[in-house]
Amino acid sequence: MTDPALTIEPTLTDELRDWLTARLRYPVLAVITDQGGPSQSVMWFALDPEQSDTILMNTKVGRAKERYLRRDPRVSLCFEEELHWIALRGRVDLDDDPERALRDIRSLAERYGDDPDDFNGQRRVTIRLRVEKVVRHE
């Protein structure tokens, strides 16, 4: 590796999970479009309480992001704090259970200070990112 400020780890550590949740963060999700280029979205997220290597996000059914993820599940999720950043790379599974997805977005809305009722009646899908690589820049 040519940059001494970079480190690579295979999974989320407890210390990193603590950093991710120490304050409210808005990571950027990068997905691969059907033309092969990147598409980025600012996301709400939560840590999966049952799987320590998994990040939960959510999107509305029918959005381009959902279509891209169904075609190619490889993603990167980047968190920053000034010049310090962490990129989580991995693959996603989409959870199409409508009741669970609505519960998940309502929980995310509460976490981020939005009104959970704004999502009632929407068709949602939960994005489950299984982290395969952690790239850190200190």
C-alpha positions, -999 to 999 in steps of 0.1 A, spaced: 0 0 0 14 34 -10 -6 56 15 4 51 51 -28 68 62 -49 39 47 -57 7 65 -78 -22 52 -97 -46 75 -119 -75 66 -149 -66 88 -165 -42 112 -148 -40 146 -166 -31 178 -145 1 178 -157 10 143 -193 2 151 -190 26 180 -176 53 157 -204 49 132 -230 54 158 -212 80 181 -232 107 163 -258 109 135 -241 103 102 -252 105 66 -231 81 45 -230 81 7 -240 48 -10 -223 41 -44 -240 16 -67 -232 5 -102 -257 17 -129 -268 -4 -159 -243 15 -180 -215 5 -156 -209 39 -140 -214 49 -104 -245 64 -89 -244 79 -54 -271 86 -28 -270 100 7 -286 74 30 -300 69 64 -285 38 80 -286 16 111 -264 -13 123 -281 -46 122 -284 -57 159 -284 -94 150 -255 -95 125 -224 -75 134 -211 -73 98 -243 -59 84 -256 -23 77 -293 -17 72 -307 9 48 -340 13 30 -354 27 -3 -387 31 -21 -396 4 -45 -392 16 -81 -363 39 -76 -333 36 -99 -311 26 -69 -334 -4 -63 -332 -15 -100 -294 -11 -100 -290 -32 -68 -311 -60 -82 -289 -61 -112 -256 -58 -94 -253 -60 -56 -218 -47 -53 -217 -14 -33 -195 10 -14 -208 30 16 -186 60 26 -187 78 59 -166 110 65 -156 132 94 -135 161 80 -104 144 64 -110 111 81 -132 87 61 -142 50 61 -155 31 31 -174 -1 36 -174 -24 6 -196 -54 1 -227 -68 -14 -263 -62 -6 -293 -84 -2 -327 -68 -7 -354 -77 18 -388 -74 0 -410 -82 30 -433 -52 29 -442 -52 66 -405 -55 77 -394 -29 52 -420 -4 64 -410 -11 100 -373 -5 91 -380 28 73 -401 40 102 -373 31 126 -348 49 105 -371 80 103 -373 81 141 -335 77 144 -330 106 119 -357 129 135 -383 126 107 -419 117 110 -424 79 106 -460 84 95 -447 101 63 -438 66 50 -472 49 56 -486 34 25 -453 33 6 -438 2 -9 -403 -1 6 -374 -25 4 -347 -29 31 -311 -29 18 -288 -52 39 -251 -45 32 -229 -74 43 -195 -57 48 -166 -76 31 -139 -49 33 -133 -18 54 -110 9 40 -100 36 65 -82 69 60 -69 84 92 
